[in-house]
Amino acid sequence: MGERCVNLEIYASKARYYAAAFDWSDEHQVAGIAEHSGLASGRVLEPMCGNARLLRAFASAGFETVGVDSSAPLLDIARREFSAIGLRGQWLEADVTDFSLVS
């Protein structure tokens, strides 16, 4: 593949601004996804999860969640936000083009 065109450093250096800009509820999306898929529970993987707002909605609905992102600061925000509302999630700091959930 070719060279990356995007400077990903911004997601580390400006993580708190990214998290604030994209901090709305996705509960309606989760309800729609669950309805259309026929799944009311299970494990959800979100690549490039950022501050994990979509995973937060899935976790609140009872799903197990796995968030993958290359930005450690955004994953830290996700961990703190989950913890603050009593949710649990699994986090993996990795490039989504090359990672494994199996250790």
N, C-alpha and C positions, 0 to 999 in steps of 0.2 A: 504494500500500500504506500501511498504518497506521504509527504510530510504533513504534520498537523497544521491546520490553518487557524486554529483557535488558541489563544493564550489562556491556558487553564489556571494559571497562577492567581487570576482574579478571584476564583472561587475559594482560595485560601486567604488571600489578603483582605478581601471584602466580604467574608462569610456572613458576618452579622447583618450587613446591609441586604445581602441576597435573601437571608432568612426572613428579614422584616418585610421585604418587598413581595415575597411569595408565602405569606402566612395567612391563608384563608382555609376554611373548612372544606374538606372534600367528602364529607359524609354522604352527600347526594350521589356522587360518583361511585362510591363503594356500594351503595344500595343498588344502583343500576347495574354495576358489574356483577354483583352477586346474583341479582335476578336473572340477567341474561346468561350467565354461566351455569346457573343451577347450583352453585356452591354457596353454602352458608358457613363453611369453616374450611380450614386447611392452612397451607403455608403460602405466603405471598413474597415474591422477590421483586424488589424495585431497583433496577440498575440506575445509576446516576440519581440517587435519591435526594441529594442535597440535604435540606433540613427535615426531610421525611414527612412532609405534611400529608401525602397520600397514605403512607404507611401508618401514620397516626390514626387515620380514619379506619383503616383495616384492623389495626390492633384494638381500637375501641369497639369494633364490631365482633371481636373474638378470634380473629385470625392470628396465626403465628406470622411474624414478619422478619424479613431479612433485607437490610439495606446495604447497597454497594455504592461507594463513591470514592473518588481519588482525593477528595478534600478532607483532610483530618479535621480542620476547624468546623466544617459543616456537619460532619459526623458527631463531633463533640456537642454541637448545638442540638442535634437530633437526640442524642443520649440524654442530655439534660432535660429537654422538653418531655420526652417519654417518662423519665423518672419523676418529674414534677407532677405528672397526672396519674402516676401509678401504673404505667404501662411498661411492658418488657419487649425488647426487640433484639435481634442479632445484627451486628454491624461488621462490615468488612471494608477496610480501606484498600482499594484496588482499582486498577484500570479495568473498566468494564469490557474492554476488548480482549483481556487476557487474565482470567481469574478462575479459581476453583473453589467450590463449596466443600470439597472433600480434602481433608488434611492427611 
